[in-house]
Amino acid sequence: MARILSVWCPNWPITTWRRRNPGCGRSADTGPLRVFDAPPPEGKDDRRTPSSPSGGGGCAASGGGKSDPPFALLATEAGTRRLAAVDETARALGLHPDQKAADALALVPTLVTFDHDPAADRAALEALSDWLVRFSPAVAVDGTDGLFLDITGTDHLWGGEGEMLVDLAARLARWGVPARAAIADTAGAAWALARYGDDLAIAPPGQQRAAIEALPVAALRLEDAAEAQLPRLGLHHVGQLFALPRAQLAKRFGLAATLRLDQALGLAAEALTFRRPANPWSDRIAFFEPISAPEDLARVAGDALALICQRLEAEGRGAKRFEVVFHRLDGKAYAVRAGLARIGRDARRLTKLIVPKLDKVDPGFGVEVVTVHAYAVEPLAAAQDRLDAETGTSLDETLAPLVDRLVNRLGENRVWRADPYESHVPERSVIRNAPLDPPAAVRWDPDRPRPVRLFRRPEAIVAIAAELPDYPPRLFTWRGRPHRVRRAEGPERIGQEWWRAGVGETDTGPGKIRDYYRVEDDAGGRFWIYRQGFYDGEEAPKWWIHGLFG
């Protein structure tokens, strides 16, 4: 059974604004900026002039020891300035979101206001979700101020769900992020408990019905109309909806109301969109004391890879991509990746690929958690590590370590194998595949040989015209060097693929037809050249070289 942790950050716009502007609009500094801070939009200054009655510029902060001034963020809606968010002081004075700014300033002349930046709030929330992967690899953004974590099978790393909640809330509180959290079997029940239940509430498995029955109906995430109408009918608590006939409830308040109720109880599924695809192949190592020495980072990287490789071996599987993530004390994370040409699970071999990349990891004041992930997991049968020289080993087994080193040092896009593709156009007849991938089903056509080296772009040559229109040239000059043609084969006529989308009439005319020749010069060099156009056309034909044979 799944276990979902819901995190709610009340008044998220005010929290993120204060974190981006420490000491601005309040009496005390919220502390140094952390990983959740989002940069201001390009071309904008984050510290805008406050719209206070005094008209003073810069950042308004009250003196040390005094209470915080009332503070709000403004947004423009249909040409009207309204309050987008208010802090605790402003709320205590009767101000509320969506209130007109003019009315708010009339009620509270000392109100300090700044512009609201929803994009920065969203970026900060996504950064927070990325940081929370230390608690669960599956994290989903919930609206504009919340997050969902699928913690199924991960709570034991903290000693239980209660310890996990306490640790998460304590970390956020230290960084100036007020938050409430709860755990339940369903996202709906966890959402309800986080916002309307006791802080750090935990619904025992299978007990979400009893956990939410005393909560207000607003805890069901209903539509605004249904949420406002239910209390008028005397239905104030979720438990009162359990006794109502479903048909009448759906007819009166819509199918969305019954769906939300079923989702909270676990009777209907609810899809969560995780920022990263849920990956069951991950593991985690936490330390009592932070580490920062390079040799310690290398050692724990090997330990983490050994953990995930042991799991893969126990399940008879291997992977092609591995990722080791170093989580610092301040919340920043550094990911180091390694890829394999063929699926594998050799921890020592992977460690040799990861360790040279650790110089890019900045441990800061220390790394407290290391997580490891395996991707592209496939079945892998057990195999003998080495065979005698007399028995022999496959070419792939011999090349795999070399290919892995080249790929991880040069990049995946720089090491590849050319495979044939079904197209008569030379530029589209070759595709790039991983060096040790299974051979392509398509084979090269022996009746139409292609050069070993095909140029990315054909290069122009100067050719002395042939004796007859369909004959190859007798002499051509390429890169300033003349080549006298001794033997030739062709022509092979190739036209554009007129049936492809985006190919117009101007791309398929006589001027786009190519006549290819395989020619050999006096020195034994073999070239693939072609003539574009016809001799009897409006323009003289042009000659190009497209590749080399051997």
BELCORWO-V121238 format. One record per run of one state. SS is the DSSP state (H for helix, E for strand, L for the rest). FROM is the first residue (numbers start at 1). LEN is the number of residues. Records with the same first field share a line. If there is no record, write none. Layout:
SS: FROM-LEN  FROM-LEN
This chain:
L: 1-3  9-3  21-50  78-2  87-1  93-7  108-4  116-2  135-4  143-3  151-4  159-2  175-5  185-2  197-4  203-5  213-3  221-3  233-4  243-3  254-1  266-8  275-7  292-2  315-2  329-4  345-2  356-2  361-6  376-2  380-15  411-1  415-2  421-5  429-1  434-19  465-10  479-2  495-10  508-2  513-1  522-4  533-9  550-1
E: 4-5  71-7  80-7  100-1  112-4  139-4  146-5  180-5  201-2  216-1  237-1  274-1  282-10  317-12  333-12  367-9  378-2  417-4  430-4  453-12  475-4  481-14  514-8  526-7  542-8
H: 12-9  88-5  101-7  118-17  155-4  161-14  187-10  208-5  217-4  224-9  238-5  246-8  255-11  294-21  347-9  358-3  395-16  412-3  426-3  505-3  510-3
